[in-house]
Structure formats: structure tokens, C-alpha cells
Amino acid sequence: MKALEKNIINLYGKKGKQWLANLPNLIAQVGTTYGLSNLNPVKNLSYNYVLSGFQDNQPIILKLGQDIDGLKQEAKALEAFLGFGVVCVIAENDGLLLQIRAMSGVSLKSYFPAKDNEAISITINTMKLLHKAPIPQVHSFLNVKDWLSILDKDWEIPTKYIQKARALRDNLLKTSEKEVLLHGDLHHDNILQNGNDWVVIDPKGVIGEPAYEVAAFIRNPLPELLKHDNVQVIVDNRIMCFAEMLKLPESRILDWCFVQAVLSWVWALEDRYDTTYFEQIIELLESN
């Protein structure tokens, strides 16, 4: 809860403090409106207040947040991916997203580090299913090039890193393969066990080439990955496995990893968030 409070106040100031103070009333109101019961916050809250509970006998997840546009976009992405391995949306309203809860709901993070190769296979199968979803004819999804345009601004990041990220970005976009609808943040915490299957949560919904999708997994889970004694071996093995199983050049995957690490650094600066992990990831990738 402390991390959530810090993030909300950093991003929204006085408005964020008021929202946090009103949370108990908001939860009670939403619970009554949608017939929810046994609402309890999940662990590791960051930017949204997330609760598990029930709607009648249906297990649910309720997300409440200040980023109204972000939650609307997440709902649109889940609807676009419906039938291709994602959780189902029950309702979306300003600052509210109600969805069916995955059961048991254990994340792929539980496979790290002992079953990392198995986690890679699960992620690849998940990716392939997601990427079969057609891009809606009418949509508001951005392209990865829109996300990456932010790298052209001035940031408190070493010049050599930002310049390299820009050059790699330009080449990757110029040589991009057929574009699909991407999750945009497909890492361990966003892939959950659901019976005998795995389902995906928290999609950003962005259009780009499939190779873009693997980088989030490769740099996660944080901070556990960076604390592991064999972090370099793990990252190198992941790049090799994704390249072999997806028939992609290792160099292309590595380039996307670097560009996304710098992009994440930029976003962390925007949100006044700790950038240490992204700095360390970049140093790790530079050693390849």
C-alpha cells in the first residue's frame, strides 16, 4: 500500500491524496453497485488499487485507479484479445475495471528461476495465441513508433545510451515485420494460471511486430532477476531460446531489449520512479 500511495501522490499530488482518502467510500459504493463481496486488496499494489472478491459466486478482480484513460484502454485491449487467451471484462467505468479472476491465479513469476525454460515456452505459446487476434478495423491503439517517439526528447540519461536507443529504434522500425496487436508488457506477473491453462492480464494494447513482445519477459521479474548470481547466463539463455523458437535473429531481440530498457527508463523518469533497475538492465545488455 505504501508504494501505491507514493506513486499516486507523485503522479497526481493533491488530487491523488483526496482519491486515496476516499478509497473506502469508493470501494463500498462500487461493491453495492456491482453486487460484490469479500473484497480484499492483492499484494504488490503499484498504480491501481486492485482487489479480489466475488460477484455472486463468480471470482472477480476489481481495479480502481486515477488513470481513467489507461483503464479504458486496457478494457479495449482485453475486448480485442477476447478468445485469444485473456481474462474477460465484466464492466468498465471511469476509473474502474471489473473482470473475471483467473483461478488459481498464480503468476508465471512462480517459475523463476528454477523453471525458466518452461516459463519461456509458456510465454511463447501465450504470445502466439495473442497475436492471432485481428486488429479491429476501428480502434484507438497506438503504434510502437508512437511510444518510441518520446526518445527524441532530452532526458537525464547518459548520451551514449539515448543515442544508441534512437539509432536502434530507427533501424528496427524501418525493417519491421508484419504488424499485429501486441500486449505491450508481457512479463511474468501478467501471465496467470487459470485451471490447466494460462491467461493474460493488464494488456497495454499497441501495434507492432511480434519481436517487440519478448523484451518485457527477458528483463523480468524485477528486482529478482538482477539479484540472481547467474543473471547474465539467464538473460543470454532467454535471448537464445526466444530466437530459436520464434525463428528470429538474436541480434534483433537484443536490440529490442535495449530500446525498451531505455524507454522504461524514460517512463520511470516521467513518473518520478526509481530508475536503478533500468540502468542495471542496460549495463547488463551492453555487456552482450
N, C-alpha and C positions, 0 to 999 in steps of 0.2 A: 504493500500500500504506500510506503514511503516513496518508492521510485515513481509510482503513478502521480502522487501529489507533487513531487518535484517537477516532473515532466509537464504536468498540466499548468502549474504556476509559471514555469519558464516560458511556455508557449502562449498562454492566454492571460497571464497577470491577474488583475482584479476579477475579471470575468471568470477565470478558472477557479479562483478561491470561492467565489459565490456558487459555482457549479458543484464543487466538492462539498460545500456546506449543505447544499440542498439535496445531495445524493440520497439520504434515507427517505425523504419525501418522494423523490422521483421514483425510487425503486418500489415503494408502496403503491404509488399511482399506477405504474406500469404493470405491476403484479395484478392489481384489481382489473385493469382494462383488458388484459390478455388471459386472465384466469390462471396465473402462475402460482406455484407453491414450492416450498423448500428451497428458496433461492439462497445460494452461498457463493461468495467470491472464489474464483480459482486462484491458483498460485501464480507468481511472477507477473503481476499486472504492470503494464508499461504506459500505454497511451489511451487505453479504453478501460472502463470498469466492466469486467466480464464476470458473469455469474452462471452457475449451473443450477438446474432445477427441473421442474416438471410443468407441463400443461396437460391437465388431467393425468393420464398415465404415460404421456409421451415425454421422454427425456429431452430437455432443451438447453440451449446456450443463449443467454441474453447479453448483448454488448451495448453499453451506453457510452457515449463519447461526445466530445466537443467538436470533433472533425466531422461535421454533418455531411459535407461533400464526399469525404473519404468513405464513410459508411454507406452512402448511396452508391458510390462506385463499386464498392465491394459486393453489394447486393446485386448490381447489374452483372458483375463478373460471375458470381455464383449462378445467376439465372442463365447466362450464356453457356456456362460449363455444365449445366444440369444434364444428367445422364452420362456424363463423362468422368465420373469419379470424384464428385464434390458433395459436401453436405447440402441439405435442402433448406431454402429460406421459407420461414413461416410468415414473417411480416417485417416490413421496414418502414420507419417513420423518421422524422427529423431527429438525428442523434440516437437512433435506436435500431438495432438489428436483432431479430429473433430467428433462431434457426434450430433444426433438429440436431441433437447431440450425438456424436459418434460414440459407440459403445464397443469396447471398453474405454476408448478414447486415449489409450496410451500412445505417446508420440514416438516417432522414429528415433528421437534422441536417446531412447532407452537402449538402442542398439550400439551406441557409441561407448567405448571403442572396440569392444570385443567382436561385434558382428558388423564391422564397417562394410565389408564386401557385400554382405546380404542387404544392407541398407542401400547400397548403390544400385543393386538390381531392383529393389522395390521402387526406388525413386525413378529409375529409367522406365519401368513399366507404368508408373503413375504419369510421367511426362508424356509418354506415347499416347496414352488414353486421353489426357487433357488436350493434346494438340490435334486430336481428331475433331474437336468441337469446331463447327464452322464459325467464321467471323460474321456476326449479324450484319445484314445489309444496311441497317440503320443503327448506328452506335455512337458512343462518345468516348471510346477508348483511344488513348494516346498511342503514338508510336515510340519505340525506344529512342529514336533520334530526338524526339521532343524532350524526353528525360535528360538525354546526354547533352543537350544544348547548354545546360547550366554550367558545364565545364569551361565554357568560353568566358565566364566572368572571372574576376580576380578573387582569389581565395587565399587564406593563410595556410597554404600547403607548399612544401618545397617546390620550386620552379621545375626541377627536373622531373618530378612526378606528374605535375599537371600538364606539362608539355608532352610527356610520353603518353599520358592518357588521351590527350587530344589527337595525337598522331595515330595511335592505335584505333581509337574510335572512328576516325575518318576512313581508315582503310577497311575496318570491319563492316561499316555501313555500306561502303562502296562495293564490297564483294559479298554482300549478304545473300543468303539462300532464300528460298520461298518463305514468305512470312506467314505466321499463324498467330492465334490468340494465345498469349503466354500467361502463366500465373504471375510472374514478375518477382516473386520472393519465395521460391520453392525450396525451403530448407526443412530440417528435421522437425522443428516444432509445428510445422504446418502440414505434416502428413501424419494422420492418426489411424489407429487400428479401429475397425468397425466390423465386428464379427470376424469372419475369416478373410475380410478384405481390408484395404487401406483407402481412406478418403482424404480429401484435401480441404483445408480451411484457409481463410484470410487471403484470397487472391487479390492482387492489385488490378489485374486486367490491363494488359499492354500488348501491343502488336510488335512482333519482331521475329527474327529467325530462331529456330529451336536451340541452336548452340548457345544462345544468350541465357537459357534457362538453367544451365548446370552450375553456374558460378556461385549462386547462393548456397547450394549444398556444399560445395567444395570448401568454402570459408567458414562453415558452421560445424558443430554448435560452438558459440562463443559464450563465455571465455574458455570453456573446457578444452577445445581443440588446441588453443595456443599454450595451454598449461601442460599439455601432454609431452612427455620426453621425446617421442618419435614424431612430432608434428610434421617435420619435413618429409619423412617417409610416407606418412598418411596422405598428405596433400599430393605428393608425386604419384602415389598409387591411384588416388582418385582420378587424377587427370588422365592417367594411362587407361584406366578401366572405362571411363566415360568415352574416351576417344575410340577405343577398340569396339565397344558395344554399340555406339552410335555412328561409327564409321566417320569420325571427324578427325582432322589433324590436331595433334596435341597442342601445337602452337596456337591454333585458333581458340581453343578452350583456355589456355594460359592467358592469351591477350584479353579475352572477355573477363577473366578473373581479375586482371589488373585494372581494367577500366571500371568495373563495378566496385572494386575496393575503393578507388578514388572517388567515385560517385557517392558511395556510402559515407566516406569521409566528409564530403561536401554537405550531404544531408545532415550529418551529425553536427557540423558547424552551424547550419541553419537553425537547428533545434536546440543549440547550446548544450549539446550532449557530449559525453566523454568520447574523444576520438582515438584513444590509446589503442584499442583493438584493431582499428583500421590501419593505423600507422604500422603496427606489428605485422599485419597481414601483408601489406605492401612490401615491407622489408623481406618477408619470407618469400614472396613471389619474385622479388628482384634477384634472389639467390639462384633461381632456376636457370 
